[in-house]
Amino acid sequence: MKLAIYGAGAIGAYLGVELALGGVDVALIGRGPHLAAMKRDGVRLTHYMWYFNEMVAGRLLQITNADQSRTFAVIHQHAGRLYIHQATVAARTPEPVLFMQNLGFVNEEGRSIRYTTFYTEGYGEWRFPHPVPPRTVRPLEER
């Protein structure tokens, strides 16, 4: 598989590395001062952990940028789609802990779902479809 990440900032560069380690032929496309800073200083991953939301497995990471600002991101893959939430805060400011609280997943009819076991498509495996684990469908008024 060949893949281009257009607008490869800190998160795109990180995803590019993970995909390349998984055997994908990746090209990163960036521009401007952010690209120059990444070429000059690199990208430093300062926090990386397994994470889940609504029982969908993902990754939570923090990147310290060259100007000491921090980029926080959560990455999930669900039903063959990649979901990325990110927020950047200035140097010496608190983490943006509320930015990811509204991430939820829906079924084919747009109804909110929650799995009863962890849902994962296998980190590093970019194949679809996978068997769907048991889940519950919540009434629309509970969203």
N, C-alpha and C positions, 0 to 999 in steps of 0.2 A: 504494500500500500504506500502511496505517496501522498503527503499532506503539506500544505502551506499554511502557516499561521501569519495572517496579515495583521499588522499592528501589534507586533510582539514586544510588549513591555515586560515587566517583571513576571506577571502571571503567564503570559504567552511563552516566555523563555523557559519558565519552569515546566509547563506542559510539554513544550518541545523536547526538553531533556527526557522527561518520563516516557514520552512516546518513542523517542529514539532508542532508549534503553529496552523498550519492548519490541524493537525490530522494525519500526515504521521509518520510512525515509522522509525526514522532516526538513523543510526550508522555513527559516524565520525571516519575516519581512518587517523592518522597523524604520523609523525616521526621526529626525529632529534631535533635540538636546537629550531626550531620554535614551535614545540609541547611543549617542556619543558617550553618555555617562556609563551605560552598561559595557561598552567596549573598553572604556578606560578603567572602570572600577569593578566590573563584574556584578553579579547579583548574589547576595548572601541570604540563604535560607536560614532563618533563626529559630523557627518553630515548625514542627511537622508532626502530625498525629492522625491516627484513625479517628473517625468522627461519624456520627449518624444523626439524621433528622427524619422524623416520621418512620423510623426503622429502615431507612434507605442508607446504606453504607456510603461513605465518602471520605474525603481528606480535608483536614483543616491545616492551613499553613500561614505563617507570618514571614514576610520578607522585609529586611531592612534595606532601604534604598540608599544610594550614594549620599543624598542630602540628610540622612538619618531619619527621614520620614519612614513610616511603616505601612506596608500593604498587607491587609488581612484578606484571606479568601477561603471559601469552602467550595469544594468541587464534588459533584455527584454525577453519576450516570444512571439514568432511569429510562426504561423502555427504548433503548437505543439512542437516547439524546443526552448530550452533555450539558449540565447546569453549573454555572459558575457565578457565585456572588462574591463581590469584592468591595473593599472600602480602603481608602488610604487616609492616614492621619498624619499631621505635622509632627516633627520631632518633639519629644517631651510632652506629648498629650496622651490621654487615656485611650485604651482600645475601644473600637466601635462595636461593643458587644451586642447591640440590638439590631444590627443590620441584617442578620440572617434569621431572625425569629419568624418571619412570615413565609419562609420557603415551605411549600407543601406540594403534594403530588395528587393527580387526579386520574380517574379511569377514562376509558374511551368515550363515556358520556359526559365527561367534565365533572363528575362527582368526586368529592374529596375521599381519599383512601388512606388507610394505615395498615401496614403489614403486621401480621402476628409473629413473624420471625424476621430476621434481618434479610433485606433484599440487597443483593449484590450481583452485578454482571461480571464480577471478577476483575480486580484491579489489574490493568495492563492488558486485559482481553477486550478488544474492541470489536466483539462479534455480537450479533443480534439475530434472531431472538433467543432468549433464554427462558426456561420454564418460569412461570410466575409463581412465587410462593404464596401461601395462604394470606388473605387480607380481609379487612372489613371495609364496608362502604359506609361513610357517615352521612346522615341527612344533611341537606343543604343548609339548614338553619344552624348547624353546629360549626360552620366554617369560620 
